[in-house]
Amino acid sequence: MSTSHLHNKEEVVSQNFGRSMISVLNSEKIDNWVKKWKRNKTFLHLQFVRKSDKWKTFFFPSKQKIITSSDLVLLYKGKGRRPHSAFSLFINLLSAIEHVGGSLYILGGSTELLSVVYQNVQQTFPQLRIIGKFCGKLDHEMEHSVLTAIRKAEPDLLFLGNKMKNGNKWLQQKRTELPQCLAVWSQEIFLRISGVYSAR
């Protein structure tokens, strides 16, 4: 899906990534970009991508295919000095969603971990409406019910965590069955919010 209406040069730029071009969201402009997206909502698959993965795509075409399949990328440094980790970028995204009076649906994890993630997000972002949550590992019948629930809930952000195997692939396969929302999958961020992972 085209995101040209959101491509303000200060907010989103095209960058060469391996053998392809990707659309990269400026980490300093997340708040402004979300405000613009909220006015003209469309489904967008976002990915957090480590900058060093650029070189890996030359040797692993399948990795490049996964990255370039997304609508928008947020780049971060994985080691050394890193003003923006994937976790901090996600926190900025949640904050931006909260500022526009937005909502969140959480999908993934065990019952226990999902409950912890729900509580931690709710405490940190009290104005962010969490309008749905469901554990991962969906069978076919349950998947249909969950997709229906997500469509009816119409969240601004759909966050997939652990237990959702190949979450980026799942988002691509189900994008036509999902509502107009931002969609992100990250097992590491999910586990970090739950307290299983410490800062990396």
Long-range contacts (C-beta under 8 A, 24 or more apart in sequence): 1-42, 1-43, 1-44, 1-71, 1-175, 3-42, 3-44, 3-71, 3-72, 5-40, 6-33, 6-36, 6-37, 6-40, 8-33, 8-36, 11-36, 12-72, 15-75, 17-49, 17-54, 17-57, 17-64, 17-67, 17-68, 17-73, 18-54, 18-55, 18-57, 18-58, 18-64, 18-67, 19-57, 19-58, 19-64, 20-57, 20-64, 20-68, 21-68, 22-49, 22-67, 22-68, 22-70, 22-73, 23-71, 23-72, 23-73, 24-72, 24-73, 24-74, 24-75, 25-72, 25-73, 25-74, 27-74, 27-75, 27-76, 27-84, 27-89, 27-92, 30-74, 30-89, 30-92, 30-93, 30-96, 31-92, 31-95, 31-96, 31-99, 33-96, 34-93, 34-96, 34-97, 34-99, 34-100, 34-102, 34-182, 35-96, 35-99, 35-100, 37-182, 38-100, 38-102, 38-156, 41-156, 41-180, 41-181, 42-180, 43-71, 43-175, 43-178, 43-179, 43-180, 43-181, 43-183, 44-71, 44-72, 44-181, 44-182, 44-183, 45-69, 45-70, 45-71, 45-72, 45-168, 45-171, 45-172, 45-175, 45-183, 46-70, 46-71, 46-72, 46-73, 46-74, 46-93, 46-182, 46-183, 46-184, 47-72, 47-73, 47-74, 47-168, 47-184, 47-185, 48-73, 48-74, 48-76, 48-86, 48-89, 48-90, 48-184, 48-186, 48-189, 49-73, 49-74, 49-75, 49-76, 50-75, 50-76, 50-77, 50-78, 50-86, 51-75, 51-76, 51-77, 51-78, 52-77, 52-78, 52-79, 66-168, 66-169, 69-168, 69-172, 70-168, 85-199, 85-200, 86-186, 86-188, 86-189, 87-188, 87-189, 87-192, 87-199, 87-200, 90-184, 90-186, 90-189, 91-124, 93-157, 93-182, 93-184, 94-121, 94-124, 94-125, 94-128, 94-157, 95-125, 97-128, 97-156, 97-157, 97-182, 98-125, 98-127, 98-128, 100-156, 101-127, 101-129, 102-128, 102-129, 102-155, 102-156, 102-157, 103-128, 103-129, 103-130, 103-131, 103-153, 103-154, 103-155, 103-156, 103-157, 104-128, 104-129, 104-130, 104-131, 104-155, 104-156, 104-157, 104-158, 104-159, 105-130, 105-131, 105-132, 105-133, 105-150, 105-153, 105-155, 105-157, 105-158, 105-159, 105-181, 106-130, 106-132, 106-133, 106-134, 106-159, 106-161, 107-133, 107-134, 107-136, 107-146, 107-150, 107-158, 107-159, 107-160, 107-161, 107-164, 108-135, 108-136, 108-159, 108-160, 108-161, 108-162, 108-163, 108-164, 108-167, 108-187, 108-190, 109-135, 109-136, 109-161, 109-162, 109-163, 109-190, 109-194, 110-135, 110-136, 110-163, 111-135, 113-161, 113-162, 113-190, 113-191, 113-194, 113-196, 114-161, 116-193, 116-194, 116-195, 117-161, 117-190, 117-193, 117-194, 120-193, 120-194, 120-195, 121-193, 131-155, 135-163, 136-160, 136-161, 136-162, 136-163, 136-164, 136-165, 137-163, 137-164, 138-164, 147-174, 147-177, 147-178, 150-178, 150-179, 151-177, 151-178, 151-179, 153-179, 154-179, 154-180, 154-181, 155-179, 155-181, 156-181, 156-182, 157-181, 157-182, 157-183, 157-184, 158-182, 158-183, 158-184, 159-184, 159-185, 159-186, 159-190, 160-184, 160-185, 160-186, 160-190, 161-185, 161-186, 161-187, 161-189, 161-190, 161-191, 162-187, 162-190, 162-191
